[in-house]
């Protein structure tokens, strides 16, 4: 079983890092940099979440109340309901992919800077 922890140095004397204090966490949480990180996350996550929920509810409502439309054949035995249902899966994967790109480009560097500063101050 692999672990992320580094082994102790030879001789048995391990150096321990002191975690930041609660006051330091609160100070960082109230900083402009942390606020910018939260805004960057929320400005991406909230609109996509609302959009996906609306898209999902549209699919459910159409399935319940527009059976004739959903049963319309598109090609062969493939109907609108199947196309929209598969679209739900495609949308889920696209959102996950977009979020991973957004996080890697915008969120991770900001979070890493905050983390490095906190670990360096400790």
N, C-alpha and C positions, 0 to 999 in steps of 0.2 A: 504494500500500500504506500503510495507516494504522498508526501506532505509538502506543503509550501514553506514550512519553517526551516531555517538554516540550522545546521548542527552547531553545537557549542564549540568555541575555540579550544584547541588543545590546552591541557593544563587544568581544565575544569572551571575556569573563571569566565563566566558568561557576562557580557555587558548587557544591561537591561535598559531599555528606553522608557522614559517616564511619559505616560500618556498626557495629553493636554488636559488642563483643568476645565471644569464646567464653565467657569467664567470665560475662558478662552473660546470654548465652543459657542457660547452666547454672543461673544464679541464678533466672531467670524460670521455667525448667522445673521447678525444685524449689519454686516458690512455691505457696501455698494456692490462689491464684486460677487458676493453670494446672491444678492438680489438680482444681479444681471444673469447669473447662472439659472436661477429659478424662472426668470422671465423667458429666457431662451428655451427652457424646457416646456413651460406652460404655453408659450405662443405656438409651439409645434404640436404638443400632445392634445390640448383641449380642442382645437378645431378639428383635428383628425378623429378624435373620439366622438365628438358630436356628429360629425359627418357620417362616420361608420354606423353609429346607432340609428341615425335617421334612415340610412340606406337599408339597414337590417329591418327596421320597423316597416318600411315601405314594402319590403319583400314579404314580411309576415302578413301585413294588411292585404296586399294583393292576393296572397295565397288564400286568405280567408274570405275575402269579399269580391274578388274578381276571378272566379274560377274559370269562366269562359275565356278571358284574356290569357290567363296563365296556361290554359290548355291548348292555346293556339300553336299549331305545328309550325316549326321554323324550317327544319330540314328532316325529312323522313319521319322517324319516331321521336325526334328531339323537339320538345316544346319550350315555350317561353319560361316556364317554371324551372326547367332543368338548366337552361342558360343562365337565368338569374341566380339560381342556387349555386352553380359552379362559380359564378361571378363573386359570390360571397367568399368562397375560398381564395380566389385570386386576389380580391381586395385585402383580405387578411394578410396574405403573404407580402403583398406590395407595401402595406402599411408597416409591417415589421422590417422590411428591407429599407424603406425610406427612413424609418426611425433609427436603424443602426447606422446609416450613413450620416444622418443629422447628429447623432450622439458622437460619432467618431470625429466629425469635423468641428462641431461647435461646443458640445457639452464636455467631452472628455478632456480637452486641453484646459478649459477653465477649472474643471474639478481637480485635475492633477496639479494645477498651480496652487489652488487653495490647500490641497492635501500636503503638498511639499512644504508650503510655508508653515502649516500647522505642525508638521513633523519636525521641521527645522527649529521651530520656536520651543519645542517641548524639552 
